[in-house]
Amino acid sequence: MRRSTIFGLAAAGVLAASSAAAAGGLRWELGIKTETPTWVRVADQGERSHVVWAMAYTVENKTGETRKPAVRAEIRTDTNKKFLDTNDVLALKAMKKKLQDDSLATAVDLLKGIEEGKSVRCVATFGSLDDHAKKLELRIYGLHDPVTMVKGKEVHEIRYWRVKYERSGDEFGRTEDAWKTTSSGWVTEEPEKKAEN
């Protein structure tokens, strides 16, 4: 399995890609490239508007066949808050304009399938993040075949792609404080232990 390296685009990105061999066949894994979280302004009723934080990411399929991943993105802050991808239609429209990319999709669109050798650039929208947060942990689930073999038995393993970000400054003027990537990589969740009778 290949680990990705952090590389620079207009926004910092990371790429992970490969498929890993498991007993009884290939265990697939989709490639992922994440861009730095950014913000867009979304109009409310009247002349009001509000800020929505969002992040573009690209999913790449080099697994040998079409995949229909159930991708789920979430952000956790150092202030103990969690923000799920809302698939906000208005924020998606604003991101298309900001990034000048009308082809941007969402996690819902990935359920239709990604053909072998293709990639899809998506947007996750998280609403108004906590202005007091100075650290973020992004988790993207659904990029990995959850079934593996351990000692001849099928085991369901949850893995996610994690990226950590930091920013400086106080809670004022947060749109001016850019997020910076500090680390990235695959994480395997520990299975819940069953209570013994």
C-alpha positions in Angstrom: 0.0 0.0 0.0 1.3 3.4 -0.8 1.1 6.3 1.6 0.5 9.7 0.1 2.7 12.7 0.4 1.5 16.2 1.0 2.0 18.4 -2.0 1.2 22.0 -2.9 -1.6 23.2 -5.2 -3.3 26.5 -4.9 -4.5 24.9 -1.6 -2.5 22.3 0.2 -3.5 18.8 -0.9 -2.8 15.2 -0.1 -3.1 12.1 -2.2 -3.6 8.5 -1.2 -4.1 5.7 -3.7 -3.8 2.0 -4.0 -5.5 -1.3 -3.5 -4.2 -3.8 -1.0 -4.1 -7.5 -1.4 -6.0 -9.6 1.2 -6.6 -13.3 1.4 -9.2 -14.3 -1.2 -8.7 -11.4 -3.5 -8.1 -7.7 -3.8 -9.2 -5.3 -1.1 -10.0 -2.0 -2.8 -9.0 1.5 -1.6 -9.8 4.7 -3.4 -7.4 7.6 -3.8 -8.2 10.8 -2.0 -6.8 14.4 -2.5 -8.0 17.0 0.0 -7.7 20.7 -0.3 -7.5 23.2 2.5 -10.8 24.2 4.1 -12.1 27.6 2.8 -15.2 29.7 3.2 -18.0 31.1 1.0 -20.7 33.5 1.7 -24.3 32.2 1.2 -27.3 34.5 0.9 -30.1 34.4 3.4 -33.5 35.9 2.9 -33.4 39.7 2.2 -30.0 41.2 2.1 -28.4 39.1 4.8 -25.8 36.3 4.3 -23.8 33.9 6.4 -20.4 32.2 6.1 -20.2 28.5 5.3 -16.9 26.6 5.6 -16.3 24.0 2.9 -13.6 21.9 1.5 -12.9 20.5 -2.0 -11.6 17.0 -2.3 -11.0 14.6 -5.2 -11.7 10.8 -5.2 -9.8 8.7 -7.6 -10.6 5.1 -8.6 -7.7 2.9 -9.6 -9.1 -0.3 -8.1 -9.8 -2.2 -11.4 -13.6 -1.7 -11.5 -16.4 0.7 -10.9 -17.0 1.6 -7.2 -20.0 3.2 -5.5 -18.5 4.6 -2.3 -20.7 5.9 0.6 -18.3 8.7 1.4 -18.9 10.6 4.7 -16.8 13.6 5.7 -16.8 15.2 9.2 -14.7 17.8 11.0 -13.8 17.7 14.7 -12.4 20.7 16.5 -10.1 21.1 19.5 -13.2 22.7 21.2 -14.9 19.3 21.2 -17.4 20.0 18.5 -18.2 17.9 15.4 -19.5 19.2 12.0 -20.9 16.8 9.4 -21.0 17.4 5.7 -24.4 19.0 5.1 -24.3 18.7 1.2 -25.6 22.3 1.2 -26.8 23.1 -2.3 -26.3 26.9 -2.0 -22.8 26.5 -0.6 -22.0 24.1 -3.4 -23.1 26.7 -5.9 -21.0 29.3 -4.2 -18.0 27.0 -4.2 -18.4 26.3 -7.9 -18.2 30.0 -8.5 -15.2 30.5 -6.1 -13.2 27.6 -7.5 -14.4 28.3 -11.1 -15.4 24.6 -11.5 -18.9 23.8 -12.5 -18.3 20.1 -12.4 -18.0 19.9 -8.6 -20.1 17.1 -7.1 -21.0 16.0 -3.6 -20.8 12.7 -1.6 -24.3 11.9 -2.8 -23.1 12.0 -6.4 -20.4 9.4 -5.6 -23.1 6.8 -4.9 -23.8 6.8 -8.6 -20.4 5.2 -9.1 -16.9 6.1 -10.2 -15.6 4.2 -13.2 -12.1 2.7 -13.1 -9.4 5.2 -14.0 -11.7 8.2 -13.3 -11.7 10.8 -10.6 -14.4 13.1 -9.2 -13.8 16.5 -7.6 -16.3 17.0 -4.8 -17.2 19.5 -2.1 -18.1 18.9 1.6 -19.9 21.8 3.4 -19.8 22.1 7.2 -21.7 25.2 8.0 -20.3 27.8 10.4 -17.3 26.3 12.2 -16.5 27.3 15.8 -14.6 30.6 15.6 -12.7 29.6 18.8 -11.3 26.5 17.2 -7.5 26.6 16.4 -7.2 22.9 15.3 -9.3 20.8 13.0 -9.3 17.1 12.4 -10.9 16.1 9.1 -12.1 12.5 8.7 -13.3 11.0 5.4 -14.9 7.6 5.7 -16.0 5.2 2.9 -12.9 5.2 0.8 -11.8 1.7 1.8 -13.3 -1.8 1.5 -14.3 -2.5 5.1 -14.0 -6.3 4.8 -10.7 -8.0 5.4 -9.5 -11.5 6.4 -7.9 -12.3 9.7 -6.9 -15.9 10.4 -9.4 -17.1 7.8 -12.3 -15.1 9.2 -14.0 -12.0 7.7 -13.5 -8.9 9.8 -15.2 -5.6 9.3 -12.6 -2.9 9.8 -13.3 0.8 9.7 -10.6 3.0 8.3 -10.7 6.7 7.4 -8.4 9.3 5.8 -7.4 11.9 8.4 -6.0 15.3 7.9 -5.1 17.7 10.7 -5.1 21.5 10.3 -4.1 24.4 12.5 -4.6 28.2 12.4 -3.4 31.1 14.5 -5.2 34.2 15.6 -8.2 34.9 17.8 -12.0 34.4 17.3 -12.3 37.7 15.4 -12.0 38.0 11.6 -11.7 34.2 11.2 -12.1 34.3 7.5 -8.7 36.0 7.3 -6.9 33.2 9.3 -5.9 30.5 6.9 -5.8 26.8 7.8 -2.5 24.9 7.4 -2.1 21.2 7.1 0.0 19.6 9.8 -0.4 15.9 9.1 -2.4 13.3 7.1 -2.7 9.5 6.8 -4.9 6.5 7.2 -6.4 5.7 10.6 -8.0 2.4 11.7 -10.7 2.6 14.3 -10.3 0.2 17.2 -13.3 -2.3 17.3 -15.6 -2.0 20.2 -14.9 -4.6 22.8 -17.9 -6.8 23.7 -18.6 -7.1 27.4 -18.0 -10.6 28.8 -20.9 -12.4 30.5 
